[in-house]
Amino acid sequence: MAKVTGIGGVFFKSKNKGSDLGEWYQKNLGISLEPWGGAILKWPDDEAKDGGLTVWNPANHDTKWFSPSESSFMINYRVDNLDEMLEQLKQNGVEVVSGPESHENGKFAWIMDPDGNKVELWEPMAWDEKNKQ
């Protein structure tokens, strides 16, 4: 049987101009935009020692997980240094709605983008640290 091997892309509508929202992500989260307006995130660019992974999880219709967003999705972005990222966001006037929090899989924090989508930021736990536990 054929099977899915990973997430090939994330596509979503902006409430306004997609290019403006893309520029916000570039300025605040460091996502490098391609000339066509989107981004290509490559696993080799991620230096975490877990080999790279993407979590996929459907949520119940009545979940509060994405709150305060009204969106039916939330994107989790892996970051290389959550503390530095949060400082960068604060300097840019972006409010951190929750976190940072430390969990068994790493550190997490949550922000809202200009369209009202909740964004999860994740600094994975170093592979060596996780395996020592």
C-alpha positions, -999 to 999 in steps of 0.1 A, spaced: 0 0 0 12 35 -8 16 58 22 23 94 31 60 101 39 58 137 51 43 171 48 49 185 13 36 220 20 13 242 40 -11 264 20 -35 289 35 -54 320 26 -46 354 40 -74 377 51 -57 404 30 -27 403 6 -8 370 9 25 389 1 20 412 31 15 382 54 45 365 38 66 396 45 54 396 82 66 360 85 99 369 69 105 399 92 94 382 124 102 345 120 130 347 96 113 326 68 132 333 36 108 340 8 113 328 -27 107 352 -57 73 336 -62 62 346 -27 64 313 -8 91 296 11 109 263 9 119 249 43 146 223 40 153 197 67 191 199 62 189 236 73 175 224 107 205 215 128 185 197 156 199 163 162 166 145 160 169 141 122 140 163 116 103 154 119 69 169 114 40 162 138 6 156 122 -24 156 146 -61 162 138 -80 178 167 -116 175 179 -140 201 165 -144 217 200 -107 220 209 -95 251 226 -59 243 216 -59 269 189 -75 296 210 -76 326 209 -75 320 172 -108 313 153 -88 294 126 -93 257 121 -55 251 119 -23 260 137 11 257 123 41 247 144 74 261 133 106 245 145 131 272 157 168 269 164 168 292 195 134 299 211 147 325 236 164 345 209 133 342 187 110 355 215 133 384 221 133 392 183 95 390 183 91 413 213 115 439 196 92 438 166 61 444 187 47 409 184 29 397 215 37 363 229 3 349 239 17 319 259 50 304 269 78 297 269 71 263 284 95 234 287 81 199 279 97 165 273 100 172 236 115 207 240 105 243 245 73 259 232 57 294 228 27 308 210 21 340 191 -7 353 168 0 364 132 -16 395 117 -45 374 103 -54 361 138 -38 326 133 -22 311 164 14 300 156 33 275 177 71 279 180 90 248 190 127 244 199 131 206 198 150 190 227 185 181 217 185 144 207 213 136 232 194 153 261 162 134 252 180 100 251 197 106 285 163 107 303 
